[in-house]
Amino acid sequence: MSSTLAPPIAQNLARQYLALTKPRVNMLISFCAVIGMLLALPEVPPLGLLLVATLGITLVAMAAAAINCLVEAHIDAKMARTAWRPLPSGTITVQQTLVFSGMLGGLGLWLLFVWVNALTAWLTLATFVGYAVVYTLLLKPRTPQNIVIGGASGAMPPVLGWAAVTGQTPPEAWILFLIIFVWTPPHFWALALYRTDDYQRSGLPMLPVTHGPQFTQLHILLYTVLLVAVSLLPTAMGMNGWIYLVAALGLGLRFLQLAWMLHRQYSEPLARQTFRYSIHYLTWLFAALLLDHYLL
């Protein structure tokens, strides 16, 4: 009987560990890192380098997510959308999380140092510290601008990818960084709007809690306007042709429409729609940049 039960138990434990890594978030991180690698060179980078660099960056990002879950376990326990996570629910212990995060982060950094280059490894380590320590420990519990300042860590993947295949971080890489950096506040604040009750219970000073929904809606609109302008910088820098330009304008106008509607009259379905669209926006924007890069 025990042998029959062992596989389901092991599978459930594996799912719990996977949940610590925030796989959906890390899929987007990995995607943005790969975009940086593919845009850095005229031709496709060597497959081995691309795979090892992606794996290394992803493992360190997963380690950072696990530390974030550890630090915020007491907060997650108060929020309906996160109370199920492994640490608040007690399915994984603090010690197990530390060991798991250490193994992932150590392996990821080893891969980057040995098989990629030192610059990428150091930048990835700095990104880990920025997210797990500066954002999670220092900024998030202290200021409603946490997501703005802390967004710098989340915007690093294309820079890491660029460094992985060239050993450099030129202005073009930092333009990709800037796009994600400006995208992060309207993306996250749309979520925070329809999760305000959760954040009130958690005690975190998120913008809708500290300044109210109307102030947040206005800032979503303002940051979206800035995002559309920033999204045109690749064209100004000569990084792309007409495919990306058309896509950036079309995607940006739709984002602006949603942000304007949200500013004019709030509704939870609209906030959810804006949040979901923001994810599609970034994915399609970078996909268009990649398509333009190889076709034109």
Backbone as CSV, one residue per row, in Angstrom:
resi,resn,N_x,N_y,N_z,CA_x,CA_y,CA_z,C_x,C_y,C_z
1,MET,0.831,-1.210,0.000,0.000,0.000,0.000,0.865,1.258,0.000
2,SER,1.953,1.220,0.780,2.832,2.386,0.850,3.485,2.667,-0.493
3,SER,3.833,1.581,-1.250,4.429,1.775,-2.550,3.439,2.374,-3.535
4,THR,2.146,2.080,-3.332,1.116,2.648,-4.196,0.943,4.136,-3.936
5,LEU,1.067,4.512,-2.659,0.861,5.907,-2.286,2.095,6.770,-2.560
6,ALA,3.262,6.157,-2.635,4.499,6.936,-2.755,4.546,7.831,-3.979
7,PRO,4.210,7.334,-5.188,4.278,8.218,-6.356,3.387,9.453,-6.251
8,PRO,2.094,9.312,-5.841,1.277,10.531,-5.699,1.833,11.506,-4.678
9,ILE,2.377,10.970,-3.570,2.940,11.848,-2.546,4.149,12.591,-3.091
10,ALA,5.015,11.849,-3.792,6.194,12.471,-4.385,5.810,13.511,-5.423
11,GLN,4.794,13.200,-6.229,4.345,14.154,-7.244,3.794,15.415,-6.597
12,ASN,3.032,15.250,-5.504,2.480,16.408,-4.817,3.587,17.259,-4.212
13,LEU,4.620,16.606,-3.640,5.738,17.342,-3.063,6.495,18.105,-4.152
14,ALA,6.658,17.457,-5.302,7.324,18.130,-6.421,6.542,19.364,-6.861
15,ARG,5.212,19.252,-6.871,4.381,20.408,-7.231,4.528,21.524,-6.208
16,GLN,4.659,21.167,-4.939,4.827,22.177,-3.901,6.148,22.932,-4.067
17,TYR,7.207,22.184,-4.352,8.498,22.835,-4.591,8.435,23.711,-5.846
18,LEU,7.764,23.215,-6.865,7.621,24.004,-8.092,6.877,25.302,-7.810
19,ALA,5.863,25.251,-6.938,5.094,26.449,-6.603,5.966,27.515,-5.957
20,LEU,6.998,27.077,-5.209,7.909,28.039,-4.584,8.632,28.893,-5.611
21,THR,8.801,28.364,-6.816,9.590,29.057,-7.841,8.763,30.022,-8.679
22,LYS,7.460,30.125,-8.405,6.563,30.994,-9.171,6.757,30.783,-10.678
23,PRO,6.400,29.599,-11.175,6.731,29.223,-12.555,6.167,30.150,-13.622
24,ARG,4.977,30.695,-13.416,4.411,31.586,-14.432,5.245,32.853,-14.575
25,VAL,5.646,33.414,-13.453,6.488,34.608,-13.489,7.820,34.286,-14.152
26,ASN,8.387,33.143,-13.807,9.700,32.793,-14.334,9.665,32.400,-15.803
27,MET,8.520,31.970,-16.302,8.401,31.745,-17.740,8.607,33.057,-18.500
28,LEU,8.016,34.143,-17.973,8.179,35.447,-18.608,9.618,35.947,-18.470
29,ILE,10.234,35.692,-17.320,11.629,36.084,-17.114,12.536,35.371,-18.116
30,SER,12.335,34.064,-18.260,13.145,33.284,-19.198,12.938,33.763,-20.629
31,PHE,11.678,34.044,-20.964,11.364,34.530,-22.304,12.103,35.831,-22.600
32,CYS,12.085,36.772,-21.645,12.748,38.064,-21.847,14.267,37.906,-21.939
33,ALA,14.830,36.964,-21.173,16.264,36.708,-21.260,16.637,36.159,-22.641
34,VAL,15.823,35.235,-23.148,16.070,34.666,-24.478,15.953,35.743,-25.551
35,ILE,14.983,36.633,-25.405,14.841,37.742,-26.358,16.121,38.567,-26.392
36,GLY,16.682,38.857,-25.209,17.935,39.601,-25.161,19.054,38.888,-25.892
37,MET,19.132,37.569,-25.720,20.163,36.790,-26.408,19.977,36.827,-27.923
38,LEU,18.743,36.656,-28.376,18.486,36.578,-29.814,18.648,37.925,-30.509
39,LEU,18.389,39.014,-29.783,18.527,40.342,-30.382,19.965,40.849,-30.367
40,ALA,20.804,40.223,-29.563,22.162,40.724,-29.384,23.056,40.486,-30.590
41,LEU,22.723,39.473,-31.394,23.570,39.101,-32.525,22.758,39.089,-33.815
42,PRO,23.400,39.323,-34.951,22.684,39.262,-36.235,22.140,37.870,-36.518
43,GLU,22.879,36.848,-36.106,22.462,35.465,-36.308,22.066,34.841,-34.979
44,VAL,21.413,33.685,-35.061,21.024,32.971,-33.846,22.276,32.541,-33.085
45,PRO,22.355,32.794,-31.771,23.527,32.387,-30.992,23.682,30.864,-31.001
46,PRO,24.866,30.362,-30.679,25.051,28.910,-30.574,24.025,28.301,-29.623
47,LEU,23.419,27.204,-30.050,22.329,26.604,-29.283,22.765,26.214,-27.876
48,GLY,23.962,25.663,-27.753,24.441,25.254,-26.433,24.542,26.421,-25.474
49,LEU,25.111,27.525,-25.955,25.239,28.718,-25.116,23.866,29.253,-24.744
50,LEU,22.962,29.288,-25.701,21.616,29.794,-25.443,20.924,28.966,-24.365
51,LEU,21.042,27.642,-24.463,20.369,26.760,-23.503,20.985,26.873,-22.108
52,VAL,22.313,26.860,-22.034,22.970,26.930,-20.725,22.713,28.274,-20.055
53,ALA,22.798,29.357,-20.816,22.559,30.685,-20.250,21.119,30.815,-19.764
54,THR,20.180,30.326,-20.557,18.775,30.385,-20.150,18.540,29.584,-18.886
55,LEU,19.121,28.390,-18.828,18.967,27.546,-17.641,19.571,28.213,-16.413
56,GLY,20.769,28.759,-16.549,21.418,29.406,-15.417,20.625,30.589,-14.890
57,ILE,20.183,31.458,-15.791,19.397,32.634,-15.388,18.083,32.209,-14.751
58,THR,17.441,31.203,-15.329,16.153,30.733,-14.804,16.305,30.116,-13.423
59,LEU,17.343,29.326,-13.208,17.551,28.703,-11.897,17.758,29.752,-10.808
60,VAL,18.527,30.795,-11.110,18.746,31.850,-10.109,17.447,32.614,-9.862
61,ALA,16.666,32.845,-10.914,15.371,33.507,-10.736,14.437,32.655,-9.885
62,MET,14.462,31.343,-10.077,13.648,30.436,-9.265,14.086,30.471,-7.805
63,ALA,15.389,30.552,-7.580,15.909,30.645,-6.214,15.446,31.931,-5.537
64,ALA,15.462,33.026,-6.284,14.998,34.303,-5.742,13.521,34.250,-5.400
65,ALA,12.729,33.586,-6.244,11.298,33.449,-5.976,11.052,32.662,-4.701
66,ALA,11.854,31.615,-4.482,11.702,30.810,-3.271,12.020,31.632,-2.020
67,ILE,13.063,32.459,-2.094,13.392,33.338,-0.961,12.269,34.338,-0.724
68,ASN,11.704,34.870,-1.801,10.570,35.784,-1.684,9.410,35.112,-0.960
69,CYS,9.118,33.859,-1.330,8.042,33.118,-0.659,8.357,32.913,0.815
70,LEU,9.629,32.670,1.125,10.033,32.455,2.512,9.850,33.721,3.345
71,VAL,10.358,34.832,2.824,10.288,36.090,3.569,8.840,36.537,3.764
72,GLU,8.008,36.276,2.765,6.628,36.778,2.794,5.613,35.715,3.227
73,ALA,6.066,34.633,3.840,5.151,33.561,4.234,4.059,34.066,5.177
74,HIS,4.442,34.935,6.124,3.451,35.456,7.071,2.458,36.390,6.390
75,ILE,2.901,37.055,5.333,2.007,37.926,4.563,1.106,37.093,3.669
76,ASP,1.691,36.098,3.008,0.908,35.227,2.128,-0.222,34.542,2.885
77,ALA,0.007,34.232,4.157,-1.014,33.544,4.954,-2.261,34.397,5.154
78,LYS,-2.122,35.718,5.024,-3.251,36.624,5.242,-4.024,36.937,3.960
79,MET,-3.488,36.514,2.813,-4.076,36.895,1.535,-4.726,35.683,0.867
80,ALA,-5.939,35.889,0.375,-6.694,34.777,-0.211,-5.979,34.169,-1.402
81,ARG,-5.323,34.990,-2.214,-4.702,34.481,-3.438,-3.384,33.760,-3.189
82,THR,-2.821,33.867,-1.969,-1.522,33.248,-1.692,-1.522,32.319,-0.479
83,ALA,-2.625,32.215,0.231,-2.656,31.397,1.448,-2.383,29.920,1.169
84,TRP,-2.611,29.492,-0.077,-2.402,28.086,-0.445,-0.940,27.735,-0.645
85,ARG,-0.057,28.724,-0.733,1.345,28.461,-1.056,1.990,27.530,-0.019
86,PRO,3.074,26.841,-0.406,3.633,25.786,0.439,4.029,26.209,1.850
87,LEU,4.624,27.378,2.007,5.056,27.795,3.343,3.893,28.188,4.255
88,PRO,2.954,29.034,3.812,1.813,29.327,4.685,0.976,28.086,5.020
89,SER,0.858,27.175,4.067,0.051,25.972,4.305,0.804,24.902,5.087
90,GLY,2.122,25.092,5.266,2.904,24.175,6.082,3.369,22.908,5.395
91,THR,3.238,22.830,4.072,3.650,21.617,3.364,5.161,21.567,3.140
92,ILE,5.817,22.718,3.198,7.275,22.787,3.082,7.800,23.678,4.199
93,THR,8.896,23.301,4.805,9.438,24.032,5.942,10.410,25.128,5.503
94,VAL,10.774,25.962,6.466,11.750,27.023,6.224,13.089,26.419,5.814
95,GLN,13.533,25.392,6.529,14.822,24.765,6.233,14.825,24.157,4.832
96,GLN,13.750,23.494,4.461,13.665,22.904,3.129,13.716,23.979,2.043
97,THR,13.070,25.092,2.308,13.064,26.184,1.335,14.458,26.778,1.160
98,LEU,15.173,26.966,2.268,16.526,27.517,2.196,17.458,26.588,1.429
99,VAL,17.371,25.296,1.707,18.212,24.328,1.006,17.868,24.304,-0.481
100,PHE,16.572,24.290,-0.779,16.105,24.261,-2.161,16.578,25.491,-2.924
101,SER,16.415,26.669,-2.315,16.835,27.912,-2.959,18.345,27.942,-3.150
102,GLY,19.075,27.482,-2.136,20.532,27.464,-2.236,21.027,26.558,-3.343
103,MET,20.383,25.400,-3.490,20.772,24.472,-4.552,20.500,25.057,-5.929
104,LEU,19.308,25.637,-6.102,18.968,26.226,-7.399,19.890,27.386,-7.738
105,GLY,20.038,28.313,-6.783,20.869,29.483,-7.034,22.329,29.126,-7.249
106,GLY,22.837,28.197,-6.440,24.230,27.782,-6.580,24.501,27.131,-7.927
107,LEU,23.595,26.244,-8.341,23.763,25.583,-9.630,23.669,26.593,-10.766
108,GLY,22.700,27.489,-10.674,22.530,28.488,-11.732,23.753,29.375,-11.884
109,LEU,24.284,29.864,-10.758,25.465,30.731,-10.821,26.692,29.958,-11.294
110,TRP,26.819,28.702,-10.887,27.941,27.876,-11.359,27.894,27.726,-12.876
111,LEU,26.713,27.453,-13.413,26.564,27.321,-14.861,26.973,28.611,-15.567
112,LEU,26.560,29.742,-15.018,26.864,31.017,-15.657,28.352,31.350,-15.570
113,PHE,28.957,31.123,-14.398,30.390,31.417,-14.241,31.252,30.520,-15.121
114,VAL,30.922,29.227,-15.157,31.792,28.255,-15.828,31.530,28.177,-17.330
115,TRP,30.269,28.216,-17.737,29.912,27.934,-19.124,29.452,29.152,-19.922
116,VAL,29.230,30.278,-19.247,28.780,31.480,-19.975,29.879,32.538,-19.853
117,ASN,29.756,33.453,-18.908,30.833,34.412,-18.646,30.616,35.068,-17.292
118,ALA,31.669,35.653,-16.756,31.611,36.218,-15.403,30.667,37.409,-15.324
119,LEU,30.617,38.225,-16.379,29.745,39.398,-16.359,28.288,38.980,-16.152
120,THR,27.844,37.987,-16.898,26.466,37.526,-16.755,26.222,36.969,-15.357
121,ALA,27.181,36.224,-14.843,27.021,35.641,-13.507,26.908,36.726,-12.442
122,TRP,27.773,37.739,-12.506,27.733,38.806,-11.503,26.447,39.632,-11.620
123,LEU,26.033,39.917,-12.849,24.789,40.670,-13.035,23.588,39.867,-12.534
124,THR,23.614,38.568,-12.761,22.518,37.722,-12.289,22.503,37.660,-10.767
125,LEU,23.668,37.570,-10.160,23.741,37.592,-8.697,23.233,38.922,-8.148
126,ALA,23.601,40.023,-8.792,23.112,41.340,-8.358,21.600,41.427,-8.498
127,THR,21.063,40.825,-9.547,19.614,40.809,-9.737,18.934,40.007,-8.636
128,PHE,19.534,38.875,-8.271,19.019,38.060,-7.168,18.963,38.879,-5.879
129,VAL,20.048,39.560,-5.556,20.093,40.380,-4.340,19.072,41.509,-4.426
130,GLY,18.951,42.120,-5.603,18.000,43.211,-5.773,16.569,42.779,-5.529
131,TYR,16.215,41.586,-5.990,14.841,41.102,-5.819,14.606,40.517,-4.433
132,ALA,15.488,39.591,-4.022,15.264,38.856,-2.777,15.516,39.709,-1.533
133,VAL,16.449,40.662,-1.630,16.807,41.458,-0.456,16.269,42.889,-0.552
134,VAL,16.709,43.629,-1.578,16.346,45.051,-1.667,14.837,45.223,-1.833
135,TYR,14.244,44.489,-2.783,12.806,44.633,-3.013,11.987,43.949,-1.924
136,THR,12.232,42.656,-1.692,11.384,41.883,-0.777,11.524,42.327,0.670
137,LEU,12.758,42.524,1.127,12.984,42.847,2.536,12.875,44.333,2.853
138,LEU,13.396,45.182,1.953,13.519,46.606,2.277,12.408,47.470,1.692
139,LEU,12.074,47.272,0.415,11.158,48.186,-0.252,9.691,47.806,-0.069
140,LYS,9.369,46.567,-0.304,7.959,46.158,-0.341,7.199,46.474,0.941
141,PRO,7.786,46.260,2.128,7.027,46.561,3.347,7.079,48.016,3.792
142,ARG,7.824,48.874,3.043,8.077,50.224,3.556,7.534,51.360,2.694
143,THR,7.355,51.158,1.408,6.967,52.283,0.555,5.980,51.847,-0.520
144,PRO,4.994,52.686,-0.835,4.073,52.352,-1.926,4.725,52.418,-3.297
145,GLN,5.947,52.953,-3.356,6.704,52.962,-4.608,7.567,51.707,-4.752
146,ASN,7.260,50.701,-3.939,8.067,49.474,-3.934,8.174,48.848,-5.320
147,ILE,7.059,48.768,-6.014,7.060,48.080,-7.305,7.774,48.906,-8.375
148,VAL,7.806,50.219,-8.194,8.498,51.085,-9.153,10.008,50.886,-9.030
149,ILE,10.515,51.019,-7.797,11.961,50.891,-7.577,12.392,49.434,-7.742
150,GLY,11.631,48.534,-7.135,11.974,47.120,-7.211,11.840,46.537,-8.600
151,GLY,11.115,47.252,-9.467,10.948,46.766,-10.835,12.246,46.676,-11.609
152,ALA,13.293,47.326,-11.090,14.591,47.263,-11.766,15.108,45.829,-11.833
153,SER,14.891,45.057,-10.776,15.344,43.659,-10.780,14.576,42.849,-11.811
154,GLY,13.278,43.062,-11.883,12.467,42.327,-12.845,12.734,42.714,-14.283
155,ALA,13.348,43.869,-14.491,13.621,44.341,-15.852,14.971,43.882,-16.379
156,MET,15.747,43.165,-15.566,17.107,42.792,-15.941,17.244,41.627,-16.930
157,PRO,16.281,40.715,-17.071,16.509,39.532,-17.922,17.045,39.799,-19.324
158,PRO,16.526,40.771,-20.098,17.116,40.969,-21.427,18.560,41.453,-21.371
159,VAL,18.914,42.196,-20.334,20.306,42.629,-20.167,21.188,41.419,-19.867
160,LEU,20.690,40.528,-19.022,21.432,39.304,-18.713,21.614,38.457,-19.964
161,GLY,20.541,38.344,-20.752,20.629,37.567,-21.980,21.617,38.167,-22.958
162,TRP,21.597,39.478,-23.090,22.518,40.172,-24.001,23.960,39.942,-23.566
163,ALA,24.196,40.077,-22.258,25.547,39.873,-21.732,26.010,38.437,-21.923
164,ALA,25.078,37.501,-21.870,25.441,36.087,-21.968,26.070,35.742,-23.314
165,VAL,25.587,36.363,-24.385,26.088,35.983,-25.718,27.116,36.955,-26.284
166,THR,27.266,38.125,-25.660,28.236,39.103,-26.175,29.288,39.500,-25.150
167,GLY,29.007,39.267,-23.860,29.922,39.729,-22.824,29.869,41.222,-22.616
168,GLN,28.814,41.875,-23.157,28.672,43.330,-23.050,27.213,43.686,-22.750
169,THR,26.992,44.919,-22.279,25.633,45.425,-22.054,25.519,46.808,-22.701
170,PRO,25.351,46.867,-24.009,25.285,48.148,-24.726,23.951,48.856,-24.488
171,PRO,23.811,50.089,-25.003,22.565,50.839,-24.811,21.323,50.091,-25.287
172,GLU,21.442,49.316,-26.352,20.285,48.581,-26.863,19.714,47.633,-25.804
173,ALA,20.590,47.002,-25.036,20.130,46.103,-23.977,19.384,46.862,-22.892
174,TRP,19.871,48.055,-22.584,19.231,48.848,-21.527,17.917,49.466,-21.996
175,ILE,17.715,49.599,-23.295,16.404,50.027,-23.790,15.360,48.949,-23.509
176,LEU,15.743,47.696,-23.712,14.835,46.594,-23.375,14.544,46.586,-21.874
177,PHE,15.583,46.845,-21.074,15.414,46.982,-19.625,14.394,48.073,-19.309
178,LEU,14.533,49.220,-19.966,13.669,50.364,-19.685,12.215,50.052,-20.029
179,ILE,11.989,49.325,-21.110,10.621,48.958,-21.478,9.968,48.153,-20.360
180,ILE,10.674,47.141,-19.858,10.103,46.317,-18.786,9.957,47.124,-17.502
181,PHE,10.934,47.982,-17.225,10.896,48.791,-16.007,9.661,49.687,-15.970
182,VAL,9.347,50.320,-17.101,8.173,51.212,-17.158,6.884,50.404,-17.251
183,TRP,6.940,49.223,-17.821,5.762,48.348,-17.932,5.317,47.805,-16.575
184,THR,6.246,47.596,-15.667,5.949,46.911,-14.404,4.892,47.621,-13.552
185,PRO,4.964,48.952,-13.318,3.952,49.575,-12.463,2.515,49.436,-12.975
186,PRO,2.192,49.774,-14.236,0.791,49.592,-14.649,0.370,48.127,-14.643
187,HIS,1.283,47.221,-14.933,0.982,45.795,-14.882,0.606,45.377,-13.465
188,PHE,1.442,45.730,-12.500,1.217,45.258,-11.129,0.097,46.021,-10.437
189,TRP,-0.014,47.323,-10.692,-1.061,48.100,-10.029,-2.457,47.704,-10.503
190,ALA,-2.578,47.227,-11.736,-3.880,46.710,-12.189,-4.284,45.516,-11.343
191,LEU,-3.325,44.649,-11.033,-3.589,43.526,-10.138,-3.924,44.020,-8.735
192,ALA,-3.148,44.979,-8.240,-3.345,45.472,-6.878,-4.723,46.112,-6.690
193,LEU,-5.265,46.691,-7.756,-6.576,47.335,-7.654,-7.669,46.340,-7.269
194,TYR,-7.674,45.183,-7.930,-8.746,44.238,-7.593,-8.337,43.263,-6.487
195,ARG,-7.133,43.468,-5.923,-6.708,42.708,-4.759,-6.460,43.621,-3.562
196,THR,-7.088,44.794,-3.553,-6.845,45.770,-2.486,-7.174,45.211,-1.116
197,ASP,-8.272,44.476,-1.002,-8.652,43.907,0.293,-7.565,42.977,0.823
198,ASP,-7.007,42.190,-0.074,-5.915,41.300,0.320,-4.735,42.090,0.860
199,TYR,-4.373,43.155,0.165,-3.209,43.930,0.576,-3.485,44.702,1.872
200,GLN,-4.722,45.099,2.088,-5.067,45.729,3.355,-4.874,44.764,4.516
201,ARG,-5.302,43.519,4.321,-5.126,42.515,5.371,-3.653,42.195,5.607
202,SER,-2.874,42.247,4.530,-1.464,41.887,4.649,-0.637,42.954,5.358
203,GLY,-1.102,44.209,5.312,-0.344,45.299,5.906,0.692,45.902,4.990
204,LEU,0.767,45.422,3.745,1.727,45.981,2.802,1.247,47.341,2.287
205,PRO,2.137,48.324,2.171,1.733,49.670,1.740,1.633,49.788,0.221
206,MET,0.756,48.991,-0.376,0.581,49.073,-1.822,-0.182,50.342,-2.180
207,LEU,0.040,50.852,-3.366,-0.493,52.156,-3.755,-2.013,52.273,-3.595
208,PRO,-2.829,51.286,-3.989,-4.279,51.433,-3.794,-4.675,51.517,-2.322
209,VAL,-3.851,50.938,-1.444,-4.140,50.972,-0.006,-3.761,52.323,0.582
210,THR,-2.580,52.821,0.220,-2.074,54.052,0.834,-2.650,55.314,0.198
211,HIS,-2.956,55.288,-1.105,-3.385,56.493,-1.806,-4.770,56.366,-2.460
212,GLY,-5.358,55.202,-2.385,-6.704,55.039,-2.914,-6.739,54.598,-4.370
213,PRO,-7.876,54.076,-4.809,-7.988,53.540,-6.167,-7.879,54.595,-7.265
214,GLN,-8.468,55.782,-7.073,-8.434,56.793,-8.129,-7.016,57.277,-8.401
215,PHE,-6.234,57.463,-7.351,-4.834,57.855,-7.503,-4.074,56.772,-8.267
216,THR,-4.350,55.518,-7.939,-3.691,54.387,-8.608,-4.092,54.313,-10.076
217,GLN,-5.375,54.510,-10.356,-5.861,54.466,-11.739,-5.199,55.563,-12.582
218,LEU,-5.028,56.739,-11.995,-4.368,57.824,-12.712,-2.918,57.457,-13.016
219,HIS,-2.244,56.858,-12.061,-0.844,56.512,-12.265,-0.688,55.357,-13.256
220,ILE,-1.648,54.475,-13.302,-1.628,53.438,-14.338,-1.683,54.087,-15.714
221,LEU,-2.562,55.068,-15.865,-2.689,55.778,-17.136,-1.399,56.518,-17.485
222,LEU,-0.831,57.235,-16.530,0.381,58.023,-16.792,1.558,57.119,-17.157
223,TYR,1.711,56.029,-16.445,2.804,55.107,-16.759,2.586,54.416,-18.102
224,THR,1.325,54.197,-18.462,1.055,53.587,-19.766,1.406,54.538,-20.897
225,VAL,1.107,55.820,-20.720,1.519,56.825,-21.707,3.042,56.811,-21.849
226,LEU,3.737,56.792,-20.719,5.205,56.745,-20.746,5.690,55.456,-21.408
227,LEU,5.009,54.358,-21.139,5.397,53.075,-21.724,5.309,53.101,-23.245
228,VAL,4.242,53.671,-23.767,4.089,53.751,-25.220,5.240,54.559,-25.823
229,ALA,5.605,55.656,-25.161,6.722,56.475,-25.651,8.040,55.692,-25.597
230,VAL,8.273,55.008,-24.480,9.510,54.233,-24.320,9.576,53.087,-25.325
231,SER,8.415,52.502,-25.646,8.392,51.375,-26.580,8.832,51.776,-27.992
232,LEU,8.868,53.073,-28.266,9.318,53.556,-29.579,10.818,53.813,-29.624
233,LEU,11.495,53.694,-28.494,12.939,53.920,-28.464,13.719,52.939,-29.345
234,PRO,13.345,51.663,-29.419,14.078,50.784,-30.347,14.071,51.300,-31.781
235,THR,12.949,51.893,-32.190,12.880,52.469,-33.536,13.814,53.673,-33.645
236,ALA,13.812,54.520,-32.613,14.680,55.697,-32.618,16.156,55.309,-32.632
237,MET,16.471,54.146,-32.066,17.860,53.674,-32.013,18.244,52.846,-33.236
238,GLY,17.293,52.654,-34.143,17.581,51.879,-35.339,17.663,50.385,-35.113
239,MET,17.003,49.899,-34.058,17.060,48.478,-33.738,16.071,47.649,-34.549
240,ASN,15.132,48.287,-35.229,14.055,47.544,-35.864,13.561,48.254,-37.112
241,GLY,12.643,47.603,-37.809,11.990,48.169,-38.980,10.511,48.399,-38.726
242,TRP,9.724,48.302,-39.798,8.311,48.681,-39.702,7.460,47.647,-38.963
243,ILE,7.875,46.387,-38.939,7.057,45.358,-38.268,6.907,45.676,-36.789
244,TYR,8.029,45.945,-36.135,7.964,46.270,-34.715,7.242,47.582,-34.477
245,LEU,7.499,48.582,-35.305,6.874,49.891,-35.113,5.357,49.786,-35.163
246,VAL,4.836,49.075,-36.148,3.381,48.892,-36.254,2.845,48.142,-35.041
247,ALA,3.549,47.090,-34.636,3.114,46.301,-33.482,3.143,47.139,-32.205
248,ALA,4.214,47.918,-32.006,4.335,48.731,-30.798,3.215,49.762,-30.711
249,LEU,2.896,50.380,-31.834,1.823,51.383,-31.834,0.467,50.728,-31.581
250,GLY,0.203,49.613,-32.259,-1.077,48.937,-32.088,-1.262,48.405,-30.680
251,LEU,-0.255,47.713,-30.164,-0.338,47.174,-28.806,-0.422,48.293,-27.771
252,GLY,0.344,49.361,-28.003,0.339,50.475,-27.067,-0.988,51.203,-27.020
253,LEU,-1.604,51.391,-28.176,-2.902,52.071,-28.212,-3.964,51.269,-27.478
254,ARG,-3.913,49.946,-27.606,-4.882,49.111,-26.881,-4.643,49.200,-25.374
255,PHE,-3.378,49.200,-24.957,-3.065,49.342,-23.544,-3.553,50.701,-23.032
256,LEU,-3.326,51.742,-23.829,-3.798,53.076,-23.452,-5.320,53.120,-23.328
257,GLN,-6.001,52.450,-24.244,-7.460,52.417,-24.190,-7.943,51.797,-22.886
258,LEU,-7.349,50.673,-22.513,-7.741,50.011,-21.268,-7.413,50.875,-20.056
259,ALA,-6.226,51.509,-20.065,-5.831,52.364,-18.945,-6.751,53.571,-18.825
260,TRP,-7.154,54.144,-19.972,-8.077,55.280,-19.960,-9.449,54.866,-19.436
261,MET,-9.951,53.743,-19.885,-11.239,53.247,-19.402,-11.197,52.973,-17.903
262,LEU,-10.078,52.408,-17.449,-9.926,52.121,-16.025,-9.871,53.411,-15.216
263,HIS,-9.237,54.436,-15.785,-9.154,55.729,-15.117,-10.521,56.406,-15.046
264,ARG,-11.296,56.279,-16.106,-12.602,56.944,-16.170,-13.625,56.299,-15.248
265,GLN,-13.669,54.976,-15.250,-14.668,54.288,-14.423,-14.155,52.895,-14.063
266,TYR,-13.819,52.730,-12.801,-13.243,51.459,-12.355,-14.291,50.357,-12.283
267,SER,-13.851,49.172,-12.670,-14.616,47.956,-12.396,-13.616,46.827,-12.239
268,GLU,-13.950,45.864,-11.420,-13.034,44.752,-11.206,-12.774,43.957,-12.483
269,PRO,-13.807,43.651,-13.297,-13.528,42.934,-14.550,-12.566,43.695,-15.462
270,LEU,-12.697,45.034,-15.485,-11.805,45.826,-16.332,-10.375,45.796,-15.793
271,ALA,-10.229,45.855,-14.472,-8.889,45.774,-13.877,-8.253,44.418,-14.178
272,ARG,-9.053,43.357,-14.085,-8.542,42.022,-14.421,-8.149,41.948,-15.895
273,GLN,-8.975,42.535,-16.744,-8.682,42.534,-18.176,-7.393,43.298,-18.475
274,THR,-7.209,44.433,-17.806,-5.998,45.234,-17.998,-4.760,44.470,-17.543
275,PHE,-4.867,43.801,-16.409,-3.745,43.010,-15.909,-3.386,41.891,-16.883
276,ARG,-4.392,41.158,-17.352,-4.118,40.063,-18.289,-3.527,40.600,-19.596
277,TYR,-4.076,41.715,-20.070,-3.567,42.272,-21.324,-2.123,42.727,-21.172
278,SER,-1.762,43.251,-20.009,-0.397,43.736,-19.820,0.620,42.611,-20.030
279,ILE,0.275,41.392,-19.637,1.166,40.250,-19.848,1.280,39.945,-21.337
280,HIS,0.137,39.916,-22.017,0.150,39.681,-23.463,0.903,40.798,-24.189
281,TYR,0.729,42.024,-23.703,1.385,43.172,-24.335,2.895,42.981,-24.384
282,LEU,3.490,42.669,-23.238,4.946,42.542,-23.197,5.413,41.366,-24.055
283,THR,4.689,40.268,-23.999,5.058,39.089,-24.784,5.010,39.394,-26.274
284,TRP,3.923,39.987,-26.720,3.762,40.285,-28.147,4.719,41.380,-28.612
285,LEU,4.979,42.347,-27.742,5.900,43.433,-28.105,7.293,42.881,-28.380
286,PHE,7.788,42.053,-27.479,9.120,41.488,-27.668,9.139,40.470,-28.804
287,ALA,8.034,39.738,-28.972,7.969,38.802,-30.100,8.032,39.564,-31.423
288,ALA,7.370,40.719,-31.479,7.413,41.537,-32.699,8.818,42.073,-32.944
289,LEU,9.505,42.452,-31.881,10.878,42.936,-32.013,11.779,41.825,-32.543
290,LEU,11.555,40.627,-32.062,12.339,39.477,-32.521,12.041,39.139,-33.979
291,LEU,10.761,39.140,-34.326,10.363,38.859,-35.706,10.964,39.888,-36.654
292,ASP,10.900,41.138,-36.262,11.458,42.215,-37.074,12.972,42.039,-37.234
293,HIS,13.625,41.626,-36.178,15.089,41.475,-36.164,15.549,40.452,-37.201
294,TYR,14.815,39.350,-37.323,15.253,38.275,-38.219,14.672,38.384,-39.637
295,LEU,13.550,39.051,-39.766,12.954,39.176,-41.101,13.481,40.392,-41.862
296,LEU,13.789,41.446,-41.118,14.245,42.669,-41.762,15.708,42.962,-41.413
